[in-house]
Structures are given as structure tokens and as C-alpha cells.
Amino acid sequence: MSRKANLIVALAIGALISAVLIVLEPLTGFALLSWEMPGISVAYLFWGMVGGSVFAGLAIAWAVNALIYGLGAFIVLSVLSALVTKPQRS
């Protein structure tokens, strides 16, 4: 796979993980909140600076977590892609 394809798949994986964590939070009694700390921290910073809406803070938390988890997925996909592709002989 190309780097562009890896990036797109990784961002989709990150968005899915972030969405699942946000949905599971109320159901687990906020037991998984530590997994959402990068996004939650940015959302608190946003609320403190501009006093924005809860929906905007939730969207920011989701986006930041999607980027963080997407970066991890991109690294894993890049390593797997490098291991799977074999150099071609001339």
C-alpha cells in the first residue's frame, strides 16, 4: 500500500476508535476517560478560553483523539507495509 492509502486507512481507524470511546464513556461510568485524555484536555482548554458549546468541545475532543489514534495506526500500518513488500530484483 502507498503512504497515502496508509494515511487514509489510519485516519479512518483513528476516527472509529475515537467514536467508540466517546459512545462508551457514559455506558462505562467514565471508566475509559484516561484513554481520551488528549482530546478531553484540548476540549477543556477550548472551553476555558472561549466558553464554547459542549457540542463544539465534544467535536474537538473527537477530532484530536482521532488524530492521536490515527497516528498510532499509521505507524503500525507503515511498519507492516514495509515488512510485507519485498524489494523487486532487476
C-alpha positions in Angstrom: 0.0 0.0 0.0 1.1 3.5 -0.6 1.7 6.1 2.1 -1.4 8.0 1.0 -3.6 4.8 1.4 -2.0 4.0 4.7 -2.8 7.6 5.9 -6.4 7.4 4.8 -6.9 4.0 6.5 -5.1 5.1 9.6 -7.3 8.2 9.9 -10.4 6.1 9.4 -9.2 3.7 12.2 -8.5 6.7 14.5 -11.9 8.2 13.9 -13.6 4.9 14.6 -11.7 4.3 17.8 -12.4 7.9 19.0 -16.1 7.5 18.2 -16.3 4.2 20.0 -14.6 5.7 23.1 -17.0 8.6 23.2 -20.0 6.4 22.9 -18.8 4.0 25.6 -18.0 6.7 28.2 -21.5 7.1 29.7 -22.1 3.4 29.5 -19.0 2.5 31.4 -19.4 5.2 34.1 -16.4 7.2 32.5 -14.0 4.3 33.3 -12.2 4.8 30.0 -11.7 8.5 30.4 -7.9 8.2 30.7 -7.9 6.8 27.1 -9.5 10.0 25.9 -7.1 12.4 27.8 -5.5 14.1 24.8 -8.9 15.1 23.3 -10.5 15.9 26.6 -7.6 18.1 27.6 -7.9 20.1 24.4 -11.6 20.4 24.9 -11.2 21.7 28.4 -8.7 24.2 27.1 -11.1 25.3 24.4 -14.0 25.7 26.9 -11.8 27.7 29.2 -10.5 30.0 26.5 -13.7 30.8 24.6 -16.5 29.3 26.6 -17.8 27.4 23.6 -20.6 25.0 23.5 -20.5 21.4 24.7 -21.0 20.1 21.2 -18.0 22.1 19.9 -15.9 20.7 22.7 -17.0 17.2 22.1 -16.2 17.6 18.3 -12.8 18.9 19.2 -12.2 16.0 21.6 -13.3 13.5 19.0 -11.0 15.1 16.3 -7.9 15.3 18.5 -8.4 11.7 19.6 -8.9 10.6 16.0 -5.6 12.2 15.1 -3.8 10.7 18.0 -5.1 7.2 17.5 -4.7 7.6 13.7 -1.0 8.4 14.1 -0.5 5.2 16.0 -2.4 3.3 13.4 -0.4 4.9 10.6 2.9 3.9 12.3 1.7 0.3 12.6 0.4 0.2 9.0 3.6 1.7 7.7 5.7 -0.9 9.5 3.5 -3.8 8.4 3.6 -2.4 4.8 7.4 -2.2 4.9 7.6 -5.8 6.2 5.2 -7.2 3.6 6.6 -5.5 0.5 9.5 -7.3 -0.9 12.2 -5.5 -2.9 12.0 -6.3 -6.6 15.1 -7.7 -8.3 16.1 -6.3 -11.7 
